[in-house]
Amino acid sequence: MLALTDTANDLAPFDNQEPAALECGLACLVKAYQANRCRLHAWQVVRCAEALSRHPAFEGGDEQRCVYGRLARQWRWLATAGGRGPAGEGVA
């Protein structure tokens, strides 16, 4: 069983990325999730969107930061309630 928590360490892989790289990575993570419906990919989308919404170098305005925050909340729901494993089975 994979344990996922909301600690600061969860954002560590995204902390050193530039906003453009995070946006590109976010698109790739969404595609990866669409391909296999894996909750781990959904959680990575959450972490990436959160990192974008909090990134000090992000040049988007407050509205765009809120968009990424809402995106993170939606994907958090998907990761906890709606995700499926690669074989279409629920992941605990």
C-alpha positions in Angstrom: 0.0 0.0 0.0 1.3 3.4 -0.9 1.1 6.0 1.8 0.7 9.6 0.7 0.9 12.5 3.1 0.6 16.3 3.0 4.0 17.1 4.2 6.4 19.8 2.9 8.7 16.9 1.6 6.0 16.0 -0.8 6.7 19.2 -2.8 10.4 18.7 -2.7 10.7 17.3 -6.3 8.9 20.4 -7.6 10.7 23.0 -5.4 13.7 23.5 -7.6 11.8 23.8 -10.9 11.1 26.9 -12.9 7.4 27.7 -13.5 7.6 26.9 -17.2 9.1 23.5 -16.4 6.3 22.9 -13.9 3.6 23.8 -16.4 5.1 21.4 -18.9 5.4 18.7 -16.3 1.8 19.3 -15.3 0.6 18.6 -18.8 2.7 15.4 -19.0 1.4 14.2 -15.6 -2.2 14.8 -16.7 -1.5 12.8 -19.9 0.1 10.0 -17.8 -3.0 9.9 -15.6 -5.3 9.7 -18.6 -3.4 6.8 -19.9 -3.6 4.6 -16.8 -5.8 6.3 -14.2 -3.1 5.7 -11.5 -3.6 7.6 -8.2 0.1 8.2 -7.9 -0.1 10.3 -11.1 -3.1 12.2 -9.7 -1.2 13.0 -6.5 1.8 14.2 -8.6 -0.6 16.5 -10.5 -1.7 17.8 -7.1 1.8 18.5 -5.9 2.8 20.1 -9.2 -0.3 22.4 -9.3 0.4 23.4 -5.6 4.0 24.1 -6.4 2.9 26.4 -9.3 0.4 28.2 -7.2 3.0 29.0 -4.5 6.1 29.5 -6.8 7.7 32.9 -6.1 8.8 33.3 -9.7 5.4 32.5 -11.2 4.5 35.5 -13.3 0.7 34.8 -13.5 -1.6 37.0 -11.4 -3.6 36.1 -8.4 -6.4 34.7 -10.5 -4.0 32.3 -12.2 -2.6 31.2 -8.9 -6.1 30.5 -7.7 -6.7 28.4 -10.8 -3.8 26.2 -9.9 -5.0 26.0 -6.3 -8.5 24.9 -7.5 -6.9 22.4 -9.9 -4.9 21.0 -7.0 -8.1 20.6 -4.9 -10.0 18.9 -7.8 -7.1 16.5 -8.5 -6.8 15.8 -4.7 -10.4 14.6 -4.8 -9.6 12.5 -7.9 -6.6 11.0 -6.2 -8.5 10.0 -3.1 -12.0 9.1 -4.5 -11.9 8.6 -8.3 -8.5 7.1 -9.2 -8.1 3.7 -10.7 -5.0 1.4 -10.9 -3.5 0.5 -14.3 -5.7 -2.6 -14.6 -8.9 -0.6 -13.9 -9.0 -1.8 -10.3 -9.4 0.5 -7.3 -6.2 1.4 -5.5 -6.2 1.4 -1.7 
